[in-house]
Amino acid sequence: MPEYFLDYLLEILSDFLESNIGTILFLFIKIFFEVFTIILFLVIVILVIKTRPANLIQEAIEGVEAAQLEREKFQRKWKSVIEKLELRDEENLKSAVVEADQLLDEVLKKLKCFGETTSDRLKKLPPKSLSNLDEIKKAHELRNNVVYEDDFQLNFDDARKAIKAFEKAFKELEML
């Protein structure tokens, strides 16, 4: 009996859809859903247009502001390095070299240069990434001598040479 019942319902439904009322009703439902779909699509498009550019502009502004704040913070630290260099006493010269090297390490990390130490990061840099990469490596070696050798003597000329190498790299990286 259930088989006959389903056949009976399908026959009634088929007769209804083939009749004028069924055809008109089906056409009305079809048009209604098509219009409804178009309206929903337009609402989604309008919402995307109204919200997305505002977010992109806001994100761009925030990115520029953050980069500017980072650059200003970096430049304040660099100014401190230069002031220590100009004092010319050995402790300030050592401090200037160490701080300049720390700044380089911060920049390398932000540029996603991988490695556990500054030396590792410098080794992984492509040779043409900085025009004075060899000088930077020597400046970093000087920093290591300052940090790890208790009796290391640092003179003004060597400190100035290292600071100039760091400065050139920072200019190429547009930090100065």
N, C-alpha and C positions, 0 to 999 in steps of 0.2 A: 504493500500500500504506500509506503513512503516514496517509492520510485514514481508511482503514478501521481502522487501529490505534487512532487517537484516538477514533473512534466506539466501538470495542470497549471501550477503557478507560472512557469515559464511561458506557457501558451497564453495565459491571461496578460502577462506583462508584454509579450510580443504583440498581441492584439491591441493593447492600449497604446503602445508606441507607434504602431502603424496607423492608428486612428488620427483624425485631425487634432483632437485635444491633446493626445500624447505627443504628437509631433511638435505642436506649438509649445507645450510645457517643456519638452526636452530642449527645444531651441531657446526658450527663455532662460532655462537653467544654464545652458552652454554660454550664452551671451553674458549672463550675470557673472559667471566665474571668469570669463575672459576679461571683462571690464575690471572686476575685482583684482585680478592678477596684474593688469596694467597699472592700476592705481597703487597697489603695493610696491611695484617696481619703481614707479616714479617717486614715491615717498622715500624709499631706500636711497635712490640716487640723490635726491635733494638733501637728505640727512648727511650722506657721505660728503657731498660738495660743501655743505655749510660747516661741517665740523673738521674735516681733514686739513684744508689749507690753514685754518687757524692754528691747528696743532703743529703743522709743519713749520709755520712761521715762528710760533712760540718756541719750538724745539731749536730752531736755528738761532734765535736770539739768545736763548739760554746757553747754547753751545759756544757762541761767540763771546758771551759774557764770561763763561767759565774759562775759556782759553785766554781771555784778556787778564782775568784775575790770576791765572797760573803764570802768565808771562810777567805780570807785575811783581808777583811774589818771587819769581826766579830772579828778576832784575834787582830786587832789593838784596837778595842773598849775594848776587854777583857784585853789587856795589860794596858789600861788606868784605868780600874777597879782595877787591882792588884796594880798599882802604888799608887792609892788613898788609898787603904787599908794599904799599907806599910807606909804611912805618919802618920798613927795612931791618927790624931786629929779627933775630933768628926764630924766636917763638912765633911771632906773627907770620913770618914767611912760611914756616911749617904749617901753621893753621890755614893760611891762604891756599896752599897746595892741596891739603887734605879736603878742605871745603869745596874747592873747585872740582876735585875728583868726585866728591859726593854728588855735586850737582850733575856732573856727567852721568853718573850712575842712575840718578833719578830720571834724567831725560831718556837714557837708553831703555829703562824699564817702561816708560810711557810709550816709547816707540815699539814696544813688544819685542825687544831684543832679548832672547832667551839665554839663560845661563845662571849659575848659582852666584857667581861673583862678577865684579866689573871686568876682571881679566877674562873670564869666560865669555862675557858678552862682547868684549872687544875682539876676541879671537874669532867669533862667529860673524862679525861684520864683513860684508863683501869689501874687497880692497878699495873699490872706487866709491864706497858709500860716503866717505869723508876724504877731502883732498889731502888732509894732513894726518891720516890714520896712524902712520908710523910715529909721528911726533906725539900724538895722543898716547900711544902705547908707551913711549919713553916717559912722558909726563906721569902716567900711571905707575910706572916702575919707580920713578922718583918718589911718588906718594908712598909706595910700599916700603921704600928705604926709610922714609921719615917715620912711618908707623912701626916698623918691625925692627929697626936697628937703633938701639938705645943711644949709641954714641955717634950717630950720623950727623954730620955737619952740613947744613944747607946754606949756600951763599945766595946773595941777591940775584946774580945773573942767572943761575940755574932755576931759581924760583920764578923769575920774570919770564924766562924762556918757556917754562911749563905753563904758566898762566896765559901767555900769548897763544900757545897751542890750544888750550881749552877755549880761549876766547874766539879763535878762528873757527873752531868746530861749532861753537854755540851760534855764531853768526850764520854759518851754513845751515844750521838746523832752525834758523829764524827765531831763536830765543833771545837774541840781543839785536 
